[in-house]
C-alpha cells in the first residue's frame, strides 16, 4: 500500500512539472536584441533595464569595436528613461580594432542614467571620452585597460572628461569611474595626455580603484593623472588611486622637463583623497625632477594614506591659489623609484626652484598628522618632512637611509605679524643651498627634569617635579629661563 501511494505521488509530481514546462515553452520571451529576460506579471518578457551589448554584432557606422557598439545603444535610445545597465563584458577586444568614436559621440540630448560594465582587456581609444551626467563606468577589477592612441592633442589634454558644458549645462552629478587602468597604447602615441579631468561633476561623483600608468610614456612631457577642477565641488571621495609617471622622467635625465607630471591637482573642496600612491623615476642629482605629486589649491580637503616616490615635493599646499582648512593624514615618502625632498611643502606666494610654488599661492589653517619620510638618496641628499615657507620653518630632517617622522604640525592664521603654530616634530639645525634657514616654532614641552640646551625662542616647558620657582620655563634668546611665581 505504501509503495502504491509513493508511486502515485511521483507520477503526480511528474505531471505537474510537465504541465509547467509545456506552458512556459509555449510563451516565448518577447524581447529586443541585447535584453535579458525577466518574468513579468503573467509571462516571460524582455528587460529593457539590462542590455547585453555582446548581442549586437555591429555598432554605429557599422563598426564592430566596443565603443561603437555601446554608442549605438545610446544614439538609438534603447535605455529606458529611468536608467539601465549596459553589460559590455562579453564584447571581444582587439588592439587592431580601436575605438574611432566615444561611446557618447553624436548625442544631441542628455541620455538617461546608466552603468556601463567594461570587459577585461585593452580598449584602444582614438578620441577623448566625455562621460555624461549620471553615468558610471566600471571595469573588471582594474584588468580593464583604456589605452590612449590619439592622433592629436585635444583642447583639454586628458583621456577622460567627467562631463562638459554640453552634458552638464548646470553641473553634473553621479559620474563614476571605477576599476580601470589608463595608459598609452604605444610610445608613438601623443604625449602629454593626462588621465581624468573632472571640471563639472559634483556630488555623488567619484573615482575609485583607478591606475594611471605611465601617461606620456616615451620622450616628452607627462600628463596629470587626476585633475579636480573648480567646478567639481563636493565630489569624491577619490579612493585607491595609483599613478606612475611616464618614462620621460627617467632617472638622470637632466635635460627633460617633467613639470606636468602630477599625480593629482585639487582645485575644489572635495570629500577627500583617501588611499593613493604616486611614483616617478628620478635621482637625487636630477635638476628637473617632477615638481609635485599633489598640488592642493583649494579649501576644506582631506588627504590621507598616501605614499610618494621620485617627486621633489609630495604635497604642495597653496602653490597657485589660496588653500585653507585642509587636513593631511598619514603620508609617507620613500626613496624607491626616486627621492622626495619635501614631503609637505607649504607655499607663501613666492616661486621656489624645482618646486611647484608660484607667486600667486598661499596657505593657512593647515593640520598635518602622521608623516614619515626616508632618505636613502646618498650622502649628499637630505629630505625634510615639512617645509613651511609661510613661517620659514623646516621640520625634521632625514639624511641618507634614516627616517624622519612628525606627529603633529598645525599652521594657523596670521596674527600680529606672525602665525599661530604648533608641532611635535624636531627642527633641523642647519640649512642646505635649496632650503631656507630654519625658523623654529615655539612648542610646549613637559618632563620631570628641568629643561637644558638651546630652544626655540618663545617655547614653554612645564617641569612636573619643580618647585615654586622651577615649575614653568620660557625660552628667551634660545635659552631656558625659569619663571618665578
C-alpha positions in Angstrom: 0.0 0.0 0.0 2.9 2.4 0.9 4.5 1.6 -2.4 1.4 2.3 -4.4 0.9 5.7 -2.7 4.6 6.7 -3.3 4.3 5.8 -6.9 1.1 7.8 -7.3 2.8 10.8 -5.7 5.8 10.6 -8.1 3.5 10.4 -11.1 1.5 13.4 -9.8 4.8 15.4 -9.5 6.0 14.5 -13.0 2.6 15.5 -14.4 2.7 18.9 -12.6 6.3 19.6 -13.9 5.3 18.6 -17.4 2.4 20.9 -17.4 4.5 23.8 -16.1 7.3 23.4 -18.7 4.8 23.0 -21.5 3.1 26.3 -20.5 6.4 28.0 -20.2 7.8 27.0 -23.6 4.5 27.9 -25.3 5.1 31.6 -24.3 8.5 32.5 -25.7 10.3 35.6 -24.5 9.4 38.7 -26.4 12.5 41.0 -26.4 14.8 43.1 -28.4 18.4 42.4 -29.2 20.6 42.6 -26.2 18.0 42.4 -23.5 17.9 39.8 -20.7 14.6 38.1 -19.9 12.6 38.6 -16.7 9.2 37.1 -15.6 6.5 39.8 -15.8 3.0 39.8 -14.4 2.0 36.7 -16.4 4.8 35.7 -18.7 8.5 36.0 -19.5 9.3 39.3 -21.2 12.3 41.4 -22.1 14.2 43.6 -19.5 14.9 46.9 -21.0 16.8 47.9 -17.9 19.6 45.5 -18.7 21.2 45.4 -22.1 23.7 42.8 -23.2 26.0 44.6 -25.6 27.6 41.4 -26.8 24.4 40.6 -28.7 24.9 43.5 -31.0 27.1 42.4 -34.0 27.9 45.9 -35.1 27.5 49.4 -33.8 27.4 53.0 -35.1 28.7 53.3 -38.6 28.8 49.5 -39.0 31.9 49.4 -36.8 32.5 46.3 -34.6 34.6 48.0 -31.8 33.3 48.2 -28.3 32.8 52.0 -28.3 30.7 52.0 -31.5 28.5 49.2 -30.1 27.9 51.0 -26.9 27.3 54.2 -28.8 24.6 52.6 -30.9 22.7 51.7 -27.8 22.8 55.4 -26.7 22.0 57.0 -30.0 19.1 54.6 -30.7 17.6 55.4 -27.3 17.5 51.8 -26.1 18.0 52.8 -22.5 14.7 53.4 -20.6 14.1 56.9 -19.2 14.6 55.5 -15.7 18.1 54.3 -16.4 19.7 51.0 -17.2 22.8 48.8 -17.3 24.8 48.2 -20.5 26.8 45.0 -20.0 29.7 45.0 -22.4 31.8 42.4 -20.6 31.1 39.9 -23.4 32.3 42.2 -26.3 35.6 41.0 -27.8 38.5 43.4 -27.7 41.4 43.8 -30.1 44.2 46.3 -30.4 43.8 46.2 -34.2 40.1 47.3 -33.8 40.4 50.6 -31.9 37.6 52.9 -31.0 37.2 55.6 -33.7 34.4 57.3 -31.6 33.5 57.8 -28.0 30.6 55.7 -26.5 28.7 59.0 -26.3 29.6 60.6 -29.6 26.8 62.3 -31.5 24.4 62.6 -28.6 22.2 65.6 -29.1 20.4 65.4 -25.7 21.3 64.1 -22.2 21.0 60.3 -22.0 19.2 58.5 -19.2 21.3 57.4 -16.1 23.3 54.3 -16.9 26.0 51.9 -15.7 28.4 50.6 -18.3 30.3 47.4 -17.5 33.5 47.0 -19.4 35.4 43.8 -20.1 38.9 42.8 -19.1 41.5 43.5 -21.7 42.7 46.6 -23.6 40.3 49.2 -25.1 42.3 51.3 -27.5 40.7 54.8 -28.0 41.5 57.2 -30.8 39.4 60.0 -29.3 38.7 61.5 -25.9 35.8 60.1 -23.8 33.4 62.6 -22.3 31.1 61.0 -19.8 27.5 62.3 -19.4 25.6 63.1 -16.3 24.6 60.1 -14.2 26.9 57.7 -16.0 29.0 55.1 -14.2 32.0 53.3 -15.9 33.0 50.1 -14.1 35.8 47.9 -15.3 36.8 44.4 -14.4 38.9 44.7 -11.3 41.4 47.1 -13.0 42.1 44.4 -15.6 40.2 46.7 -17.9 42.9 48.9 -19.6 41.9 52.0 -21.6 44.8 52.9 -23.8 45.2 56.3 -25.5 46.3 56.4 -29.1 45.2 59.9 -30.1 46.3 61.4 -33.5 46.5 64.9 -31.9 46.2 66.6 -28.5 42.7 67.6 -27.6 41.9 71.0 -26.2 41.6 69.6 -22.7 44.6 67.2 -22.7 43.0 64.3 -20.9 41.8 60.8 -21.9 38.6 61.0 -20.0 36.4 64.1 -19.0 33.8 63.7 -16.3 31.2 65.8 -18.1 31.5 69.0 -20.1 29.4 72.1 -20.8 27.1 70.2 -23.2 26.4 67.3 -20.9 26.5 69.4 -17.7 24.8 72.8 -18.5 24.0 73.2 -14.8 26.7 70.9 -13.4 26.7 67.1 -13.3 26.3 64.6 -10.5 26.7 60.8 -10.3 29.6 60.4 -12.7 31.7 57.4 -11.6 34.9 55.9 -12.9 35.9 52.7 -11.2 38.2 49.7 -11.6 40.1 50.7 -14.7 43.7 51.3 -15.8 44.6 54.2 -18.0 47.7 54.1 -20.1 49.2 54.6 -23.6 48.9 52.2 -26.5 52.4 52.8 -27.9 55.3 55.1 -27.4 54.3 56.8 -30.7 51.0 58.0 -29.1 50.5 61.7 -28.5 52.5 62.7 -25.4 51.5 65.0 -22.5 48.0 63.5 -22.3 46.5 63.2 -18.8 44.2 60.6 -17.3 41.0 62.0 -15.8 39.7 65.6 -15.6 36.7 66.5 -13.5 35.6 70.1 -14.1 31.8 69.6 -13.9 30.8 66.6 -11.8 29.9 67.4 -8.2 28.1 65.3 -5.6 27.8 61.5 -6.0 30.7 61.7 -8.5 33.9 59.8 -7.6 36.9 57.8 -8.8 37.8 54.5 -7.2 40.5 51.8 -7.9 42.0 53.6 -10.9 45.6 53.2 -12.1 47.2 55.9 -14.3 50.2 54.1 -15.6 52.9 55.9 -17.4 50.9 58.7 -19.0 53.2 60.1 -21.6 55.5 57.1 -22.0 58.5 57.9 -24.2 60.4 61.1 -24.9 58.2 64.1 -23.9 56.3 65.6 -21.1 54.0 63.6 -18.8 50.4 64.5 -18.1 48.3 64.9 -14.9 46.8 61.7 -13.5 43.7 63.2 -12.0 42.6 66.8 -12.1 39.7 68.0 -9.8 38.7 71.4 -11.2 36.9 74.3 -9.5 33.6 73.1 -10.8 33.8 69.7 -9.1 33.0 70.9 -5.5 31.6 68.2 -3.2 32.7 65.4 -5.5 34.5 62.4 -4.2 35.8 60.7 -2.2 38.6 59.8 -4.6 40.0 56.5 -3.4 42.6 53.9 -4.2 44.4 55.8 -7.0 47.8 54.7 -8.3 49.9 57.0 -10.5 53.2 56.2 -12.2 54.9 59.0 -14.3 56.0 58.1 -17.8 59.4 57.1 -18.9 60.4 60.6 -20.0 61.1 61.3 -16.3 63.8 58.6 -16.2 66.4 59.0 -13.5 69.4 61.0 -14.5 67.6 62.6 -17.5 68.5 66.2 -16.5 67.7 67.6 -19.9 63.9 66.7 -19.9 61.1 68.6 -18.3 58.6 66.8 -16.1 56.7 69.9 -15.0 53.3 68.5 -15.9 53.9 65.0 -14.4 51.5 65.5 -11.5 49.6 62.7 -9.7 46.6 64.9 -8.5 45.6 68.5 -8.9 42.9 69.7 -6.4 41.2 73.0 -7.2 37.9 72.4 -5.4 36.6 71.4 -2.0 36.0 67.7 -2.1 35.1 64.7 0.1 38.7 63.8 0.2 41.5 61.8 -1.3 41.8 58.5 0.5 44.4 55.9 -0.4 46.9 56.8 -3.1 50.4 56.0 -4.4 52.3 58.5 -6.6 55.7 57.4 -8.1 58.2 58.8 -10.6 61.7 57.8 -11.6 64.3 60.3 -10.5 67.6 60.6 -8.6 69.0 63.0 -6.0 71.1 64.6 -8.7 68.4 65.3 -11.2 67.9 69.0 -11.9 64.4 68.8 -13.2 62.5 66.1 -11.2 58.7 66.2 -11.3 57.9 69.2 -9.0 55.0 67.8 -7.0 52.9 64.7 -6.7 49.8 66.5 -5.3 49.0 70.2 -5.9 46.5 71.4 -3.3 45.0 74.7 -4.3 41.6 74.7 -2.6 39.9 74.9 0.9 38.5 72.1 3.0 40.0 68.9 1.7 41.4 65.8 3.5 44.3 63.8 2.1 45.2 60.6 3.8 47.0 57.3 3.4 49.3 58.5 0.6 52.8 57.3 -0.5 55.2 59.3 -2.7 58.4 58.4 -4.5 60.5 60.4 -7.0 58.8 63.8 -6.8 60.6 66.9 -5.4 57.6 67.7 -3.2 55.0 65.2 -2.0 52.1 67.6 -1.3 52.4 71.3 -2.3 49.9 73.4 -0.4 48.8 76.7 -1.9 51.2 76.6 -4.9 49.0 78.7 -7.3 45.9 79.6 -5.2 44.8 80.0 -1.6 44.4 76.8 0.4 42.9 76.9 3.9 41.2 74.5 6.3 42.9 71.3 4.9 44.0 68.2 6.7 46.8 65.8 5.7 46.9 62.4 7.5 49.4 59.5 7.3 51.7 60.5 4.5 54.9 58.7 3.7 57.8 59.5 1.3 60.4 56.9 0.5 63.3 56.7 -1.9 62.1 53.7 -4.1 62.0 55.0 -7.7 63.4 58.3 -6.5 63.8 60.7 -3.6 61.3 63.1 -2.1 62.9 66.3 -0.9 59.9 67.8 1.0 57.1 65.5 1.9 54.8 68.6 2.5 55.7 72.0 1.1 53.6 75.0 2.3 53.9 77.8 -0.2 53.9 81.5 0.6 53.4 83.4 -2.7 57.0 83.0 -3.9 58.5 80.9 -6.7 60.8 78.2 -5.4 63.4 76.4 -7.6 62.4 72.8 -8.6 59.1 73.2 -6.7 55.6 73.9 -7.9 55.2 77.0 -5.7 54.4 80.2 -7.6 53.9 83.8 -6.7 50.1 83.5 -6.6 49.7 80.9 -3.9 49.1 81.0 -0.1 48.2 78.7 2.8 46.6 78.9 6.2 44.8 76.7 8.8 46.6 73.5 7.8 46.7 70.5 10.0 49.2 67.7 9.4 49.0 64.4 11.3 51.5 61.5 11.0 54.3 62.0 8.5 57.2 59.6 7.7 60.0 60.4 5.3 63.1 58.4 4.5 66.4 59.4 3.0 68.3 56.8 1.0 69.5 59.2 -1.7 73.2 59.1 -0.9 75.5 61.2 1.3 74.6 64.4 -0.5 70.9 64.0 -0.1 68.7 65.4 2.7 64.9 65.0 2.9 62.5 67.0 5.0 59.1 66.1 6.4 57.8 69.7 6.2 59.0 72.8 4.6 56.9 75.8 5.6 57.6 78.9 3.6 54.9 80.9 5.4 56.9 80.9 8.6 60.3 79.8 7.2 60.2 76.6 9.2 61.8 73.2 8.3 60.6 70.3 10.4 62.5 67.0 10.8 65.4 66.4 8.5 66.1 62.9 7.3 69.6 62.1 5.9 70.5 59.1 3.8 68.8 55.9 5.0 67.4 57.4 8.2 63.8 58.1 8.7 62.2 61.3 9.9 58.7 61.4 11.4 56.3 64.1 12.6 53.3 63.5 14.8 51.5 66.9 14.5 52.1 70.1 12.7 49.5 72.9 12.7 49.7 76.2 10.9 47.1 78.7 11.8 46.3 82.2 10.5 48.4 85.4 10.5 48.4 87.2 13.9 50.2 90.4 14.8 52.9 89.8 12.2 53.3 86.1 13.0 51.3 82.9 12.7 49.7 80.6 15.2 51.6 77.3 15.1 52.1 74.0 16.9 54.3 71.0 16.3 55.6 67.9 18.0 58.4 67.4 15.5 62.1 68.5 15.9 63.6 71.2 13.7 66.6 70.9 11.5 69.7 72.7 12.9 71.0 73.8 9.5 70.0 74.6 6.0 71.1 73.4 2.6 71.5 75.5 -0.5 68.0 74.6 -1.7 66.3 75.1 1.7 65.7 78.3 3.8 67.4 78.8 7.1 65.3 77.2 9.8 62.9 79.3 11.9 61.9 77.0 14.9 58.4 77.3 16.1 57.7 77.6 19.8 56.4 74.5 21.5 55.1 73.5 24.9 57.0 70.6 26.4 56.8 68.7 29.7 59.0 66.5 31.8 60.2 65.5 35.3 63.6 67.2 34.8 64.4 70.8 34.2 65.0 71.7 30.5 68.5 72.1 29.2 70.2 73.1 25.9 69.1 75.5 23.3 65.4 76.0 22.5 63.2 77.9 20.0 62.6 81.4 21.4 59.1 81.7 22.9 58.8 78.0 23.8 57.3 76.9 27.2 58.3 73.9 29.3 56.4 72.5 32.3 58.7 70.9 34.9 56.4 68.4 36.7 58.8 67.9 39.6 59.8 71.6 40.0 59.3 73.9 43.0 57.5 77.3 43.1 60.4 78.9 41.2 61.3 76.0 38.8 58.0 74.6 37.5 57.5 76.8 34.4 60.2 77.8 32.0 60.2 80.1 29.0 62.8 80.1 26.2 64.4 83.6 25.9 67.0 84.2 23.3 67.3 80.4 22.7 67.9 79.6 26.4 65.6 78.4 29.1 64.6 80.8 31.9 62.6 79.8 34.9 59.6 81.9 35.8 59.4 82.7 39.5 55.8 82.8 40.8 
